[in-house]
Amino acid sequence: MFTEAKKPKYQQGALSQQNTIAQGTVFEGDLKSEGDFRIEGKIHGTLITKGKVVIGNTGKIEGSLSCKNADVEGSFKGKLTVFETLSLRATARVEGEVQTGKLAVEPGASFNAHCQMKDSVKELKAEPKPTLQTSAKPGQTA
């Protein structure tokens, strides 16, 4: 009945692969990927991915980041675009411009940024307000 074996993660495709910038590594420049990232080192430049980015305790990004989801434990300075959920852990430090769908902030996190919640502002439809009409008869006073 359950005879089909699961494929190992390395055979499931590029999106399941996690890229790592290890502690002690400094990357300068632009980086583009389809997969997830874990940052424990430093990035000076641009990181664009369709996956999730985790900035670990020792991780630091200065520049711009565009991703689907992000968990920040380390520090970020620059322009941050997260299409779904941005989670800031208690040790996180974020400065700059942030655009996200959802924001979760733990107590203790430092968030000094201009933040725009995308898709959160919707146009209100103009509805006529009901008016109070009195039906007073001639010669009658209120």
C-alpha positions in Angstrom: 0.0 0.0 0.0 2.8 2.5 0.9 5.6 1.0 -1.1 6.7 4.1 -2.9 9.8 5.5 -1.2 10.3 9.2 -0.7 12.9 10.9 -2.8 15.9 12.3 -0.8 15.9 16.1 -0.6 18.8 16.5 -3.0 16.6 14.8 -5.7 13.5 16.9 -5.2 14.6 19.9 -7.2 16.4 23.2 -6.9 13.7 24.9 -4.7 14.4 22.4 -1.8 18.1 23.2 -1.8 19.4 25.6 0.8 22.3 28.0 0.0 24.4 28.9 3.0 26.7 31.9 3.5 28.7 30.6 6.5 30.0 32.6 9.4 33.3 34.3 8.5 32.3 34.6 4.8 31.9 38.0 3.2 30.1 38.2 -0.1 30.1 41.4 -2.2 28.0 41.8 -5.2 24.6 40.6 -6.6 23.3 37.2 -6.0 20.2 35.6 -7.6 18.8 32.2 -6.9 15.6 30.1 -7.0 16.3 28.3 -3.6 16.4 29.2 0.1 19.2 30.9 1.9 20.7 30.8 5.4 23.0 33.7 6.1 25.5 33.5 8.9 28.2 35.6 7.3 27.9 39.0 5.6 26.5 40.1 2.3 27.2 43.6 0.9 25.0 44.0 -2.2 21.8 42.5 -3.6 20.2 39.1 -2.9 17.1 38.1 -4.9 15.4 34.7 -4.4 12.0 33.1 -4.8 12.6 31.2 -1.7 12.9 31.8 2.1 15.8 33.7 3.6 17.0 33.2 7.2 19.5 35.7 8.5 21.0 33.9 11.5 22.4 35.4 14.7 25.8 36.2 13.2 24.3 37.1 9.7 24.4 40.6 8.3 23.1 42.0 5.1 23.8 45.6 3.9 22.1 46.4 0.6 18.8 45.0 -0.8 17.0 41.7 -0.3 14.0 40.4 -2.2 12.4 37.1 -1.2 9.2 35.2 -0.6 9.6 34.8 3.2 12.2 36.0 5.7 13.2 35.2 9.3 15.7 37.7 10.7 17.8 37.0 13.8 20.8 39.0 12.8 21.0 42.4 11.2 19.7 44.0 8.0 20.3 47.5 6.6 18.9 48.7 3.3 15.8 47.9 1.2 13.9 44.7 2.2 11.1 43.3 0.0 9.3 40.3 1.4 6.3 39.1 -0.7 4.7 37.1 2.1 5.8 37.0 5.8 8.7 38.8 7.5 9.5 37.5 11.0 11.8 39.4 13.3 13.2 37.4 16.2 14.2 39.0 19.5 17.8 39.5 18.4 16.9 41.1 15.0 18.1 44.6 14.0 16.5 46.1 10.9 17.1 49.6 9.4 15.9 51.1 6.1 12.9 50.5 3.9 10.7 47.5 4.3 7.8 46.3 2.1 6.0 43.1 3.2 2.7 41.3 3.2 2.7 40.3 6.8 5.0 41.3 9.7 5.7 39.4 12.9 7.9 41.0 15.6 9.1 39.4 18.8 9.7 41.5 21.9 13.3 42.8 21.9 13.7 43.2 18.1 15.0 46.5 16.8 12.9 47.7 13.9 13.8 51.2 12.7 12.4 51.3 9.2 9.9 52.9 6.9 7.4 50.0 6.5 4.8 49.5 3.8 2.3 46.7 4.1 1.5 45.7 0.5 -2.1 44.8 -0.3 -3.2 46.2 3.1 -4.8 49.4 1.8 -8.0 48.8 -0.2 -10.2 51.4 -1.8 -13.4 52.0 0.1 -16.6 52.1 -2.0 -18.7 55.2 -1.6 -22.0 54.2 -0.2 -24.8 56.8 0.3 -25.4 57.6 3.9 -28.9 57.1 5.1 -30.6 60.3 6.0 -33.1 60.9 8.8 -36.4 61.9 7.4 -39.2 63.2 9.6 -42.8 62.9 8.8 -44.1 65.9 10.6 -47.7 66.9 9.7 -48.4 70.5 9.1 -49.1 72.4 12.3 -47.3 69.8 14.4 -44.2 70.7 16.3 -41.6 68.6 17.8 
